[in-house]
């Protein structure tokens, strides 16, 4: 007799306890500006995949790169603790 164990895996794969927690959803919400900036940067790169980048493309990539970096810095500034451990001055 063969036991079918994959049916149980398929049934429990989408169980309620597998949903993201409120803390995880809050973390995603905090990181959303970084995610969107990264998507814009990828879009700028994708545009130049099948052609030689023009000066306008290069400016678009530079702007998107600066926005992505600014979003990451803003996220770090919001989540960084006020004092760092180790006593560095």
PyMOL Python script that loads the backbone (N, CA, C, O; Angstrom):
from pymol import cmd

cmd.read_pdbstr("""\
ATOM      1  N   UNK A   1       0.840  -1.170   0.000  1.00  0.00           N
ATOM      2  CA  UNK A   1       0.000   0.000   0.000  1.00  0.00           C
ATOM      3  C   UNK A   1       0.890   1.240   0.000  1.00  0.00           C
ATOM      4  O   UNK A   1       1.799   1.358   0.822  1.00  0.00           O
ATOM      5  N   UNK A   2       0.631   2.148  -0.908  1.00  0.00           N
ATOM      6  CA  UNK A   2       1.387   3.398  -0.986  1.00  0.00           C
ATOM      7  C   UNK A   2       0.628   4.508  -0.272  1.00  0.00           C
ATOM      8  O   UNK A   2      -0.572   4.694  -0.474  1.00  0.00           O
ATOM      9  N   UNK A   3       1.347   5.232   0.556  1.00  0.00           N
ATOM     10  CA  UNK A   3       0.748   6.358   1.246  1.00  0.00           C
ATOM     11  C   UNK A   3       0.985   7.627   0.431  1.00  0.00           C
ATOM     12  O   UNK A   3       2.080   7.845  -0.087  1.00  0.00           O
ATOM     13  N   UNK A   4      -0.025   8.442   0.324  1.00  0.00           N
ATOM     14  CA  UNK A   4       0.085   9.693  -0.410  1.00  0.00           C
ATOM     15  C   UNK A   4       0.244  10.807   0.610  1.00  0.00           C
ATOM     16  O   UNK A   4      -0.724  11.226   1.245  1.00  0.00           O
ATOM     17  N   UNK A   5       1.465  11.280   0.761  1.00  0.00           N
ATOM     18  CA  UNK A   5       1.726  12.326   1.750  1.00  0.00           C
ATOM     19  C   UNK A   5       1.729  13.705   1.118  1.00  0.00           C
ATOM     20  O   UNK A   5       1.664  14.708   1.829  1.00  0.00           O
ATOM     21  N   UNK A   6       1.803  13.774  -0.197  1.00  0.00           N
ATOM     22  CA  UNK A   6       1.830  15.083  -0.838  1.00  0.00           C
ATOM     23  C   UNK A   6       0.482  15.783  -0.748  1.00  0.00           C
ATOM     24  O   UNK A   6       0.421  17.009  -0.845  1.00  0.00           O
ATOM     25  N   UNK A   7      -0.586  15.041  -0.568  1.00  0.00           N
ATOM     26  CA  UNK A   7      -1.897  15.656  -0.433  1.00  0.00           C
ATOM     27  C   UNK A   7      -1.936  16.498   0.835  1.00  0.00           C
ATOM     28  O   UNK A   7      -2.469  17.607   0.828  1.00  0.00           O
ATOM     29  N   UNK A   8      -1.378  15.981   1.916  1.00  0.00           N
ATOM     30  CA  UNK A   8      -1.344  16.747   3.157  1.00  0.00           C
ATOM     31  C   UNK A   8      -0.516  18.011   2.984  1.00  0.00           C
ATOM     32  O   UNK A   8      -0.901  19.074   3.470  1.00  0.00           O
ATOM     33  N   UNK A   9       0.622  17.908   2.294  1.00  0.00           N
ATOM     34  CA  UNK A   9       1.447  19.089   2.067  1.00  0.00           C
ATOM     35  C   UNK A   9       0.691  20.135   1.247  1.00  0.00           C
ATOM     36  O   UNK A   9       0.791  21.331   1.518  1.00  0.00           O
ATOM     37  N   UNK A  10      -0.056  19.688   0.256  1.00  0.00           N
ATOM     38  CA  UNK A  10      -0.806  20.628  -0.574  1.00  0.00           C
ATOM     39  C   UNK A  10      -1.919  21.293   0.221  1.00  0.00           C
ATOM     40  O   UNK A  10      -2.221  22.466   0.002  1.00  0.00           O
ATOM     41  N   UNK A  11      -2.529  20.560   1.138  1.00  0.00           N
ATOM     42  CA  UNK A  11      -3.617  21.121   1.927  1.00  0.00           C
ATOM     43  C   UNK A  11      -3.077  22.098   2.963  1.00  0.00           C
ATOM     44  O   UNK A  11      -3.668  23.158   3.169  1.00  0.00           O
ATOM     45  N   UNK A  12      -1.978  21.769   3.613  1.00  0.00           N
ATOM     46  CA  UNK A  12      -1.451  22.630   4.671  1.00  0.00           C
ATOM     47  C   UNK A  12      -0.554  23.741   4.146  1.00  0.00           C
ATOM     48  O   UNK A  12      -0.161  24.623   4.910  1.00  0.00           O
ATOM     49  N   UNK A  13      -0.222  23.719   2.862  1.00  0.00           N
ATOM     50  CA  UNK A  13       0.667  24.747   2.324  1.00  0.00           C
ATOM     51  C   UNK A  13       0.040  26.131   2.389  1.00  0.00           C
ATOM     52  O   UNK A  13       0.758  27.127   2.467  1.00  0.00           O
ATOM     53  N   UNK A  14      -1.280  26.213   2.358  1.00  0.00           N
ATOM     54  CA  UNK A  14      -1.953  27.502   2.371  1.00  0.00           C
ATOM     55  C   UNK A  14      -2.807  27.674   3.626  1.00  0.00           C
ATOM     56  O   UNK A  14      -3.847  28.331   3.596  1.00  0.00           O
ATOM     57  N   UNK A  15      -2.364  27.090   4.705  1.00  0.00           N
ATOM     58  CA  UNK A  15      -3.098  27.195   5.965  1.00  0.00           C
ATOM     59  C   UNK A  15      -2.992  28.614   6.524  1.00  0.00           C
ATOM     60  O   UNK A  15      -2.117  29.388   6.136  1.00  0.00           O
ATOM     61  N   UNK A  16      -3.900  28.935   7.438  1.00  0.00           N
ATOM     62  CA  UNK A  16      -3.942  30.284   8.003  1.00  0.00           C
ATOM     63  C   UNK A  16      -2.657  30.662   8.723  1.00  0.00           C
ATOM     64  O   UNK A  16      -2.261  31.828   8.707  1.00  0.00           O
ATOM     65  N   UNK A  17      -2.002  29.695   9.353  1.00  0.00           N
ATOM     66  CA  UNK A  17      -0.790  30.020  10.099  1.00  0.00           C
ATOM     67  C   UNK A  17       0.373  30.359   9.183  1.00  0.00           C
ATOM     68  O   UNK A  17       1.424  30.774   9.672  1.00  0.00           O
ATOM     69  N   UNK A  18       0.229  30.203   7.899  1.00  0.00           N
ATOM     70  CA  UNK A  18       1.287  30.519   6.942  1.00  0.00           C
ATOM     71  C   UNK A  18       1.195  31.961   6.453  1.00  0.00           C
ATOM     72  O   UNK A  18       2.066  32.413   5.711  1.00  0.00           O
ATOM     73  N   UNK A  19       0.169  32.679   6.850  1.00  0.00           N
ATOM     74  CA  UNK A  19       0.008  34.072   6.432  1.00  0.00           C
ATOM     75  C   UNK A  19       1.043  34.949   7.122  1.00  0.00           C
ATOM     76  O   UNK A  19       1.499  34.618   8.216  1.00  0.00           O
ATOM     77  N   UNK A  20       1.421  36.066   6.496  1.00  0.00           N
ATOM     78  CA  UNK A  20       2.371  36.970   7.156  1.00  0.00           C
ATOM     79  C   UNK A  20       1.745  37.598   8.400  1.00  0.00           C
ATOM     80  O   UNK A  20       0.544  37.864   8.452  1.00  0.00           O
ATOM     81  N   UNK A  21       2.580  37.820   9.373  1.00  0.00           N
ATOM     82  CA  UNK A  21       2.111  38.438  10.612  1.00  0.00           C
ATOM     83  C   UNK A  21       1.964  39.944  10.407  1.00  0.00           C
ATOM     84  O   UNK A  21       2.405  40.493   9.397  1.00  0.00           O
ATOM     85  N   UNK A  22       1.342  40.596  11.375  1.00  0.00           N
ATOM     86  CA  UNK A  22       1.202  42.057  11.296  1.00  0.00           C
ATOM     87  C   UNK A  22       2.564  42.740  11.297  1.00  0.00           C
ATOM     88  O   UNK A  22       2.756  43.749  10.619  1.00  0.00           O
ATOM     89  N   UNK A  23       3.506  42.194  12.052  1.00  0.00           N
ATOM     90  CA  UNK A  23       4.852  42.773  12.093  1.00  0.00           C
ATOM     91  C   UNK A  23       5.535  42.656  10.732  1.00  0.00           C
ATOM     92  O   UNK A  23       6.221  43.581  10.298  1.00  0.00           O
ATOM     93  N   UNK A  24       5.348  41.525  10.063  1.00  0.00           N
ATOM     94  CA  UNK A  24       5.950  41.351   8.736  1.00  0.00           C
ATOM     95  C   UNK A  24       5.311  42.296   7.725  1.00  0.00           C
ATOM     96  O   UNK A  24       6.005  42.865   6.882  1.00  0.00           O
ATOM     97  N   UNK A  25       4.001  42.464   7.804  1.00  0.00           N
ATOM     98  CA  UNK A  25       3.329  43.399   6.902  1.00  0.00           C
ATOM     99  C   UNK A  25       3.764  44.835   7.159  1.00  0.00           C
ATOM    100  O   UNK A  25       3.911  45.619   6.221  1.00  0.00           O
ATOM    101  N   UNK A  26       3.972  45.183   8.432  1.00  0.00           N
ATOM    102  CA  UNK A  26       4.474  46.519   8.760  1.00  0.00           C
ATOM    103  C   UNK A  26       5.882  46.732   8.209  1.00  0.00           C
ATOM    104  O   UNK A  26       6.204  47.815   7.720  1.00  0.00           O
ATOM    105  N   UNK A  27       6.723  45.697   8.288  1.00  0.00           N
ATOM    106  CA  UNK A  27       8.083  45.798   7.750  1.00  0.00           C
ATOM    107  C   UNK A  27       8.054  45.990   6.242  1.00  0.00           C
ATOM    108  O   UNK A  27       8.835  46.771   5.698  1.00  0.00           O
ATOM    109  N   UNK A  28       7.165  45.287   5.569  1.00  0.00           N
ATOM    110  CA  UNK A  28       7.037  45.450   4.116  1.00  0.00           C
ATOM    111  C   UNK A  28       6.577  46.868   3.793  1.00  0.00           C
ATOM    112  O   UNK A  28       7.070  47.485   2.849  1.00  0.00           O
ATOM    113  N   UNK A  29       5.633  47.380   4.578  1.00  0.00           N
ATOM    114  CA  UNK A  29       5.136  48.738   4.361  1.00  0.00           C
ATOM    115  C   UNK A  29       6.245  49.768   4.554  1.00  0.00           C
ATOM    116  O   UNK A  29       6.334  50.735   3.797  1.00  0.00           O
ATOM    117  N   UNK A  30       7.102  49.562   5.575  1.00  0.00           N
ATOM    118  CA  UNK A  30       8.224  50.482   5.804  1.00  0.00           C
ATOM    119  C   UNK A  30       9.225  50.423   4.661  1.00  0.00           C
ATOM    120  O   UNK A  30       9.826  51.439   4.312  1.00  0.00           O
ATOM    121  N   UNK A  31       9.411  49.249   4.079  1.00  0.00           N
ATOM    122  CA  UNK A  31      10.398  49.076   3.013  1.00  0.00           C
ATOM    123  C   UNK A  31       9.845  49.369   1.626  1.00  0.00           C
ATOM    124  O   UNK A  31      10.591  49.311   0.649  1.00  0.00           O
ATOM    125  N   UNK A  32       8.560  49.684   1.512  1.00  0.00           N
ATOM    126  CA  UNK A  32       7.948  49.893   0.203  1.00  0.00           C
ATOM    127  C   UNK A  32       8.622  51.002  -0.615  1.00  0.00           C
ATOM    128  O   UNK A  32       8.774  50.815  -1.822  1.00  0.00           O
ATOM    129  N   UNK A  33       9.035  52.140  -0.047  1.00  0.00           N
ATOM    130  CA  UNK A  33       9.740  53.131  -0.876  1.00  0.00           C
ATOM    131  C   UNK A  33      11.038  52.578  -1.484  1.00  0.00           C
ATOM    132  O   UNK A  33      11.381  52.912  -2.618  1.00  0.00           O
ATOM    133  N   UNK A  34      11.746  51.748  -0.743  1.00  0.00           N
ATOM    134  CA  UNK A  34      12.972  51.138  -1.268  1.00  0.00           C
ATOM    135  C   UNK A  34      12.631  50.163  -2.390  1.00  0.00           C
ATOM    136  O   UNK A  34      13.311  50.125  -3.414  1.00  0.00           O
ATOM    137  N   UNK A  35      11.589  49.385  -2.197  1.00  0.00           N
ATOM    138  CA  UNK A  35      11.173  48.410  -3.212  1.00  0.00           C
ATOM    139  C   UNK A  35      10.780  49.130  -4.494  1.00  0.00           C
ATOM    140  O   UNK A  35      11.193  48.731  -5.583  1.00  0.00           O
ATOM    141  N   UNK A  36       9.987  50.183  -4.371  1.00  0.00           N
ATOM    142  CA  UNK A  36       9.555  50.916  -5.562  1.00  0.00           C
ATOM    143  C   UNK A  36      10.721  51.612  -6.263  1.00  0.00           C
ATOM    144  O   UNK A  36      10.762  51.671  -7.492  1.00  0.00           O
ATOM    145  N   UNK A  37      11.662  52.136  -5.487  1.00  0.00           N
ATOM    146  CA  UNK A  37      12.841  52.764  -6.091  1.00  0.00           C
ATOM    147  C   UNK A  37      13.687  51.721  -6.824  1.00  0.00           C
ATOM    148  O   UNK A  37      14.228  52.001  -7.893  1.00  0.00           O
ATOM    149  N   UNK A  38      13.801  50.533  -6.258  1.00  0.00           N
ATOM    150  CA  UNK A  38      14.543  49.466  -6.932  1.00  0.00           C
ATOM    151  C   UNK A  38      13.843  49.024  -8.218  1.00  0.00           C
ATOM    152  O   UNK A  38      14.501  48.711  -9.210  1.00  0.00           O
ATOM    153  N   UNK A  39      12.518  49.000  -8.199  1.00  0.00           N
ATOM    154  CA  UNK A  39      11.762  48.658  -9.412  1.00  0.00           C
ATOM    155  C   UNK A  39      12.013  49.706 -10.491  1.00  0.00           C
ATOM    156  O   UNK A  39      12.196  49.357 -11.657  1.00  0.00           O
ATOM    157  N   UNK A  40      12.023  50.978 -10.122  1.00  0.00           N
ATOM    158  CA  UNK A  40      12.323  52.037 -11.098  1.00  0.00           C
ATOM    159  C   UNK A  40      13.730  51.881 -11.674  1.00  0.00           C
ATOM    160  O   UNK A  40      13.943  52.080 -12.870  1.00  0.00           O
ATOM    161  N   UNK A  41      14.681  51.525 -10.821  1.00  0.00           N
ATOM    162  CA  UNK A  41      16.045  51.320 -11.298  1.00  0.00           C
ATOM    163  C   UNK A  41      16.112  50.137 -12.263  1.00  0.00           C
ATOM    164  O   UNK A  41      16.775  50.212 -13.297  1.00  0.00           O
ATOM    165  N   UNK A  42      15.431  49.058 -11.926  1.00  0.00           N
ATOM    166  CA  UNK A  42      15.403  47.908 -12.836  1.00  0.00           C
ATOM    167  C   UNK A  42      14.731  48.259 -14.150  1.00  0.00           C
ATOM    168  O   UNK A  42      15.177  47.818 -15.210  1.00  0.00           O
ATOM    169  N   UNK A  43      13.662  49.050 -14.097  1.00  0.00           N
ATOM    170  CA  UNK A  43      13.009  49.492 -15.331  1.00  0.00           C
ATOM    171  C   UNK A  43      13.970  50.291 -16.201  1.00  0.00           C
ATOM    172  O   UNK A  43      13.993  50.134 -17.422  1.00  0.00           O
ATOM    173  N   UNK A  44      14.757  51.142 -15.569  1.00  0.00           N
ATOM    174  CA  UNK A  44      15.720  51.943 -16.336  1.00  0.00           C
ATOM    175  C   UNK A  44      16.767  51.050 -16.991  1.00  0.00           C
ATOM    176  O   UNK A  44      17.175  51.295 -18.126  1.00  0.00           O
ATOM    177  N   UNK A  45      17.200  50.019 -16.278  1.00  0.00           N
ATOM    178  CA  UNK A  45      18.162  49.085 -16.868  1.00  0.00           C
ATOM    179  C   UNK A  45      17.528  48.259 -17.984  1.00  0.00           C
ATOM    180  O   UNK A  45      18.157  48.023 -19.015  1.00  0.00           O
ATOM    181  N   UNK A  46      16.293  47.822 -17.784  1.00  0.00           N
ATOM    182  CA  UNK A  46      15.624  46.978 -18.777  1.00  0.00           C
ATOM    183  C   UNK A  46      15.449  47.718 -20.098  1.00  0.00           C
ATOM    184  O   UNK A  46      15.565  47.113 -21.164  1.00  0.00           O
ATOM    185  N   UNK A  47      15.173  49.003 -20.043  1.00  0.00           N
ATOM    186  CA  UNK A  47      14.999  49.795 -21.260  1.00  0.00           C
ATOM    187  C   UNK A  47      16.252  49.741 -22.118  1.00  0.00           C
ATOM    188  O   UNK A  47      16.165  49.767 -23.346  1.00  0.00           O
ATOM    189  N   UNK A  48      17.409  49.668 -21.489  1.00  0.00           N
ATOM    190  CA  UNK A  48      18.669  49.729 -22.248  1.00  0.00           C
ATOM    191  C   UNK A  48      19.209  48.352 -22.626  1.00  0.00           C
ATOM    192  O   UNK A  48      20.297  48.266 -23.194  1.00  0.00           O
ATOM    193  N   UNK A  49      18.497  47.288 -22.335  1.00  0.00           N
ATOM    194  CA  UNK A  49      19.019  45.954 -22.628  1.00  0.00           C
ATOM    195  C   UNK A  49      19.178  45.673 -24.119  1.00  0.00           C
ATOM    196  O   UNK A  49      20.155  45.048 -24.531  1.00  0.00           O
ATOM    197  N   UNK A  50      18.235  46.125 -24.922  1.00  0.00           N
ATOM    198  CA  UNK A  50      18.257  45.758 -26.334  1.00  0.00           C
ATOM    199  C   UNK A  50      18.742  46.874 -27.252  1.00  0.00           C
ATOM    200  O   UNK A  50      18.562  46.806 -28.468  1.00  0.00           O
ATOM    201  N   UNK A  51      19.352  47.892 -26.673  1.00  0.00           N
ATOM    202  CA  UNK A  51      19.874  48.980 -27.502  1.00  0.00           C
ATOM    203  C   UNK A  51      21.051  49.642 -26.795  1.00  0.00           C
ATOM    204  O   UNK A  51      21.303  49.413 -25.613  1.00  0.00           O
ATOM    205  N   UNK A  52      21.746  50.451 -27.537  1.00  0.00           N
ATOM    206  CA  UNK A  52      22.838  51.218 -26.951  1.00  0.00           C
ATOM    207  C   UNK A  52      22.236  52.363 -26.146  1.00  0.00           C
ATOM    208  O   UNK A  52      21.420  53.124 -26.667  1.00  0.00           O
ATOM    209  N   UNK A  53      22.627  52.492 -24.887  1.00  0.00           N
ATOM    210  CA  UNK A  53      22.041  53.559 -24.056  1.00  0.00           C
ATOM    211  C   UNK A  53      22.391  54.945 -24.590  1.00  0.00           C
ATOM    212  O   UNK A  53      23.536  55.219 -24.948  1.00  0.00           O
ATOM    213  N   UNK A  54      21.400  55.796 -24.636  1.00  0.00           N
ATOM    214  CA  UNK A  54      21.609  57.186 -25.030  1.00  0.00           C
ATOM    215  C   UNK A  54      21.946  57.998 -23.784  1.00  0.00           C
ATOM    216  O   UNK A  54      21.945  57.477 -22.668  1.00  0.00           O
ATOM    217  N   UNK A  55      22.233  59.276 -23.991  1.00  0.00           N
ATOM    218  CA  UNK A  55      22.494  60.148 -22.848  1.00  0.00           C
ATOM    219  C   UNK A  55      21.264  60.258 -21.957  1.00  0.00           C
ATOM    220  O   UNK A  55      21.387  60.326 -20.734  1.00  0.00           O
ATOM    221  N   UNK A  56      20.086  60.275 -22.557  1.00  0.00           N
ATOM    222  CA  UNK A  56      18.845  60.317 -21.784  1.00  0.00           C
ATOM    223  C   UNK A  56      18.691  59.050 -20.929  1.00  0.00           C
ATOM    224  O   UNK A  56      18.275  59.125 -19.773  1.00  0.00           O
ATOM    225  N   UNK A  57      19.026  57.900 -21.497  1.00  0.00           N
ATOM    226  CA  UNK A  57      18.976  56.649 -20.732  1.00  0.00           C
ATOM    227  C   UNK A  57      19.957  56.683 -19.565  1.00  0.00           C
ATOM    228  O   UNK A  57      19.635  56.249 -18.459  1.00  0.00           O
ATOM    229  N   UNK A  58      21.146  57.197 -19.818  1.00  0.00           N
ATOM    230  CA  UNK A  58      22.156  57.275 -18.757  1.00  0.00           C
ATOM    231  C   UNK A  58      21.684  58.187 -17.636  1.00  0.00           C
ATOM    232  O   UNK A  58      21.902  57.887 -16.462  1.00  0.00           O
ATOM    233  N   UNK A  59      21.038  59.300 -17.981  1.00  0.00           N
ATOM    234  CA  UNK A  59      20.505  60.194 -16.948  1.00  0.00           C
ATOM    235  C   UNK A  59      19.384  59.530 -16.162  1.00  0.00           C
ATOM    236  O   UNK A  59      19.282  59.686 -14.945  1.00  0.00           O
ATOM    237  N   UNK A  60      18.547  58.787 -16.877  1.00  0.00           N
ATOM    238  CA  UNK A  60      17.452  58.083 -16.201  1.00  0.00           C
ATOM    239  C   UNK A  60      17.995  57.053 -15.215  1.00  0.00           C
ATOM    240  O   UNK A  60      17.470  56.911 -14.110  1.00  0.00           O
ATOM    241  N   UNK A  61      19.035  56.342 -15.606  1.00  0.00           N
ATOM    242  CA  UNK A  61      19.647  55.354 -14.707  1.00  0.00           C
ATOM    243  C   UNK A  61      20.288  56.043 -13.511  1.00  0.00           C
ATOM    244  O   UNK A  61      20.148  55.585 -12.377  1.00  0.00           O
ATOM    245  N   UNK A  62      20.995  57.147 -13.762  1.00  0.00           N
ATOM    246  CA  UNK A  62      21.612  57.874 -12.644  1.00  0.00           C
ATOM    247  C   UNK A  62      20.573  58.391 -11.659  1.00  0.00           C
ATOM    248  O   UNK A  62      20.753  58.284 -10.446  1.00  0.00           O
ATOM    249  N   UNK A  63      19.481  58.954 -12.186  1.00  0.00           N
ATOM    250  CA  UNK A  63      18.411  59.442 -11.313  1.00  0.00           C
ATOM    251  C   UNK A  63      17.787  58.305 -10.512  1.00  0.00           C
ATOM    252  O   UNK A  63      17.544  58.441  -9.313  1.00  0.00           O
ATOM    253  N   UNK A  64      17.529  57.182 -11.180  1.00  0.00           N
ATOM    254  CA  UNK A  64      16.926  56.041 -10.497  1.00  0.00           C
ATOM    255  C   UNK A  64      17.876  55.482  -9.445  1.00  0.00           C
ATOM    256  O   UNK A  64      17.442  55.064  -8.371  1.00  0.00           O
ATOM    257  N   UNK A  65      19.169  55.474  -9.752  1.00  0.00           N
ATOM    258  CA  UNK A  65      20.157  54.993  -8.787  1.00  0.00           C
ATOM    259  C   UNK A  65      20.209  55.921  -7.566  1.00  0.00           C
ATOM    260  O   UNK A  65      20.295  55.450  -6.432  1.00  0.00           O
ATOM    261  N   UNK A  66      20.156  57.226  -7.797  1.00  0.00           N
ATOM    262  CA  UNK A  66      20.155  58.181  -6.678  1.00  0.00           C
ATOM    263  C   UNK A  66      18.892  58.044  -5.836  1.00  0.00           C
ATOM    264  O   UNK A  66      18.955  58.123  -4.609  1.00  0.00           O
ATOM    265  N   UNK A  67      17.734  57.836  -6.491  1.00  0.00           N
ATOM    266  CA  UNK A  67      16.484  57.657  -5.745  1.00  0.00           C
ATOM    267  C   UNK A  67      16.523  56.379  -4.910  1.00  0.00           C
ATOM    268  O   UNK A  67      16.057  56.362  -3.771  1.00  0.00           O
ATOM    269  N   UNK A  68      17.078  55.314  -5.477  1.00  0.00           N
ATOM    270  CA  UNK A  68      17.172  54.055  -4.730  1.00  0.00           C
ATOM    271  C   UNK A  68      18.093  54.220  -3.528  1.00  0.00           C
ATOM    272  O   UNK A  68      17.787  53.737  -2.437  1.00  0.00           O
ATOM    273  N   UNK A  69      19.210  54.895  -3.723  1.00  0.00           N
ATOM    274  CA  UNK A  69      20.131  55.124  -2.614  1.00  0.00           C
ATOM    275  C   UNK A  69      19.498  56.019  -1.547  1.00  0.00           C
ATOM    276  O   UNK A  69      19.644  55.762  -0.352  1.00  0.00           O
ATOM    277  N   UNK A  70      18.803  57.062  -1.975  1.00  0.00           N
ATOM    278  CA  UNK A  70      18.141  57.953  -1.016  1.00  0.00           C
ATOM    279  C   UNK A  70      17.061  57.219  -0.230  1.00  0.00           C
ATOM    280  O   UNK A  70      16.892  57.459   0.966  1.00  0.00           O
ATOM    281  N   UNK A  71      16.334  56.330  -0.890  1.00  0.00           N
ATOM    282  CA  UNK A  71      15.298  55.560  -0.194  1.00  0.00           C
ATOM    283  C   UNK A  71      15.923  54.624   0.834  1.00  0.00           C
ATOM    284  O   UNK A  71      15.389  54.457   1.930  1.00  0.00           O
ATOM    285  N   UNK A  72      17.055  54.014   0.481  1.00  0.00           N
ATOM    286  CA  UNK A  72      17.736  53.136   1.441  1.00  0.00           C
ATOM    287  C   UNK A  72      18.269  53.927   2.637  1.00  0.00           C
ATOM    288  O   UNK A  72      18.166  53.473   3.777  1.00  0.00           O
ATOM    289  N   UNK A  73      18.834  55.099   2.382  1.00  0.00           N
ATOM    290  CA  UNK A  73      19.344  55.937   3.469  1.00  0.00           C
ATOM    291  C   UNK A  73      18.197  56.379   4.373  1.00  0.00           C
ATOM    292  O   UNK A  73      18.331  56.369   5.597  1.00  0.00           O
ATOM    293  N   UNK A  74      17.071  56.768   3.775  1.00  0.00           N
ATOM    294  CA  UNK A  74      15.918  57.186   4.572  1.00  0.00           C
ATOM    295  C   UNK A  74      15.402  56.040   5.426  1.00  0.00           C
ATOM    296  O   UNK A  74      15.028  56.248   6.580  1.00  0.00           O
ATOM    297  N   UNK A  75      15.378  54.840   4.877  1.00  0.00           N
ATOM    298  CA  UNK A  75      14.941  53.678   5.652  1.00  0.00           C
ATOM    299  C   UNK A  75      15.894  53.406   6.802  1.00  0.00           C
ATOM    300  O   UNK A  75      15.458  53.135   7.920  1.00  0.00           O
ATOM    301  N   UNK A  76      17.187  53.477   6.538  1.00  0.00           N
ATOM    302  CA  UNK A  76      18.161  53.251   7.605  1.00  0.00           C
ATOM    303  C   UNK A  76      18.080  54.318   8.681  1.00  0.00           C
ATOM    304  O   UNK A  76      18.223  54.017   9.866  1.00  0.00           O
ATOM    305  N   UNK A  77      17.853  55.556   8.281  1.00  0.00           N
ATOM    306  CA  UNK A  77      17.737  56.630   9.262  1.00  0.00           C
ATOM    307  C   UNK A  77      16.496  56.481  10.133  1.00  0.00           C
ATOM    308  O   UNK A  77      16.505  56.866  11.302  1.00  0.00           O
ATOM    309  N   UNK A  78      15.428  55.923   9.566  1.00  0.00           N
ATOM    310  CA  UNK A  78      14.214  55.721  10.351  1.00  0.00           C
ATOM    311  C   UNK A  78      14.338  54.533  11.308  1.00  0.00           C
ATOM    312  O   UNK A  78      13.768  54.554  12.398  1.00  0.00           O
ATOM    313  N   UNK A  79      15.082  53.498  10.902  1.00  0.00           N
ATOM    314  CA  UNK A  79      15.132  52.281  11.702  1.00  0.00           C
ATOM    315  C   UNK A  79      16.364  52.183  12.577  1.00  0.00           C
ATOM    316  O   UNK A  79      16.431  51.304  13.436  1.00  0.00           O
ATOM    317  N   UNK A  80      17.351  53.064  12.388  1.00  0.00           N
ATOM    318  CA  UNK A  80      18.589  52.987  13.175  1.00  0.00           C
ATOM    319  C   UNK A  80      18.316  53.413  14.612  1.00  0.00           C
ATOM    320  O   UNK A  80      17.576  54.365  14.856  1.00  0.00           O
ATOM    321  N   UNK A  81      18.913  52.705  15.551  1.00  0.00           N
ATOM    322  CA  UNK A  81      18.762  53.135  16.947  1.00  0.00           C
ATOM    323  C   UNK A  81      19.485  54.454  17.168  1.00  0.00           C
ATOM    324  O   UNK A  81      20.405  54.802  16.429  1.00  0.00           O
ATOM    325  N   UNK A  82      19.061  55.179  18.188  1.00  0.00           N
ATOM    326  CA  UNK A  82      19.636  56.502  18.428  1.00  0.00           C
ATOM    327  C   UNK A  82      21.068  56.428  18.905  1.00  0.00           C
ATOM    328  O   UNK A  82      21.859  57.329  18.626  1.00  0.00           O
ATOM    329  N   UNK A  83      21.421  55.362  19.625  1.00  0.00           N
ATOM    330  CA  UNK A  83      22.804  55.217  20.075  1.00  0.00           C
ATOM    331  C   UNK A  83      23.307  53.840  19.653  1.00  0.00           C
ATOM    332  O   UNK A  83      22.606  52.836  19.783  1.00  0.00           O
ATOM    333  N   UNK A  84      24.508  53.818  19.155  1.00  0.00           N
ATOM    334  CA  UNK A  84      25.085  52.565  18.699  1.00  0.00           C
ATOM    335  C   UNK A  84      25.819  51.880  19.845  1.00  0.00           C
ATOM    336  O   UNK A  84      26.442  52.548  20.669  1.00  0.00           O
ATOM    337  N   UNK A  85      25.750  50.564  19.902  1.00  0.00           N
ATOM    338  CA  UNK A  85      26.470  49.848  20.972  1.00  0.00           C
ATOM    339  C   UNK A  85      27.972  49.895  20.716  1.00  0.00           C
ATOM    340  O   UNK A  85      28.405  50.057  19.575  1.00  0.00           O
ATOM    341  N   UNK A  86      28.753  49.755  21.753  1.00  0.00           N
ATOM    342  CA  UNK A  86      30.191  49.716  21.606  1.00  0.00           C
ATOM    343  C   UNK A  86      30.875  50.966  22.090  1.00  0.00           C
ATOM    344  O   UNK A  86      32.096  50.967  22.242  1.00  0.00           O
ATOM    345  N   UNK A  87      30.144  52.028  22.337  1.00  0.00           N
ATOM    346  CA  UNK A  87      30.710  53.237  22.887  1.00  0.00           C
ATOM    347  C   UNK A  87      31.568  54.038  21.930  1.00  0.00           C
ATOM    348  O   UNK A  87      32.421  54.815  22.358  1.00  0.00           O
ATOM    349  N   UNK A  88      31.345  53.853  20.624  1.00  0.00           N
ATOM    350  CA  UNK A  88      32.130  54.634  19.658  1.00  0.00           C
ATOM    351  C   UNK A  88      31.661  56.081  19.709  1.00  0.00           C
ATOM    352  O   UNK A  88      30.464  56.361  19.782  1.00  0.00           O
ATOM    353  N   UNK A  89      32.617  56.982  19.668  1.00  0.00           N
ATOM    354  CA  UNK A  89      32.260  58.403  19.748  1.00  0.00           C
ATOM    355  C   UNK A  89      32.278  59.031  18.382  1.00  0.00           C
ATOM    356  O   UNK A  89      32.003  60.224  18.247  1.00  0.00           O
TER     357      UNK A  89
END
""", "prot")
cmd.dss("prot")
cmd.show_as("cartoon", "prot")
cmd.util.cbc("prot")
cmd.orient("prot")
